[in-house]
């Protein structure tokens, strides 16, 4: 990657191994933060970790925490028994 401030949607699609359409859908859904430059979207390098999924957002942390609490509540005894094996 060259030392650029932004990536194009095509570059990000290639990096993630998905289509440009997928990138556009993720931008519209708010999953990828992008700026409109002219007729194109650009993704800032500082936003790349989140786009690549290498950063866990606070919302994702809360969802994970709730899922773990629910699993422990429902299957706590099973987990304890499995831990003893």
PESUL-V99553 format. One record per backbone hydrogen bond with DSSP energy under -0.5 kcal/mol. NH is the residue of the N-H (numbers start at 1). CO is the residue of the C=O. E is the energy in kcal/mol with one decimal. If there is no record, write none. Layout:
BEGIN
nh->NH co->CO e->E
nh->NH co->CO e->E
END
This chain:
BEGIN
nh->4 co->2 e->-2.2
nh->7 co->43 e->-2.7
nh->9 co->41 e->-0.7
nh->12 co->8 e->-2.3
nh->13 co->9 e->-2.5
nh->14 co->10 e->-2.2
nh->15 co->11 e->-2.2
nh->16 co->12 e->-2.4
nh->17 co->13 e->-1.4
nh->18 co->13 e->-2.3
nh->23 co->19 e->-1.5
nh->24 co->20 e->-2.7
nh->25 co->21 e->-2.5
nh->26 co->22 e->-2.3
nh->27 co->23 e->-2.3
nh->28 co->24 e->-2.6
nh->29 co->25 e->-2.1
nh->30 co->27 e->-1.1
nh->31 co->26 e->-2.1
nh->32 co->26 e->-1.4
nh->35 co->42 e->-3.0
nh->37 co->35 e->-0.7
nh->37 co->40 e->-3.4
nh->38 co->36 e->-0.6
nh->40 co->37 e->-1.9
nh->42 co->35 e->-2.6
nh->43 co->7 e->-2.8
nh->44 co->42 e->-0.5
nh->45 co->5 e->-2.4
nh->47 co->44 e->-1.4
nh->48 co->45 e->-1.3
nh->51 co->47 e->-1.9
nh->52 co->48 e->-2.7
nh->53 co->49 e->-0.6
nh->53 co->50 e->-0.7
nh->54 co->49 e->-2.6
nh->55 co->49 e->-0.8
nh->57 co->55 e->-0.6
nh->61 co->57 e->-2.5
nh->62 co->58 e->-2.4
nh->63 co->59 e->-2.2
nh->64 co->60 e->-2.4
nh->65 co->61 e->-2.5
nh->66 co->62 e->-2.5
nh->67 co->63 e->-2.1
nh->68 co->64 e->-2.5
nh->69 co->65 e->-2.4
nh->70 co->66 e->-2.3
nh->71 co->67 e->-2.4
nh->72 co->68 e->-2.7
nh->73 co->69 e->-2.3
nh->74 co->70 e->-2.3
nh->75 co->71 e->-3.3
nh->76 co->72 e->-1.5
nh->79 co->75 e->-2.8
nh->80 co->76 e->-2.3
nh->81 co->77 e->-2.3
nh->82 co->78 e->-2.6
nh->83 co->79 e->-2.1
nh->84 co->80 e->-0.9
nh->84 co->81 e->-0.6
nh->85 co->81 e->-0.6
nh->85 co->82 e->-0.9
END
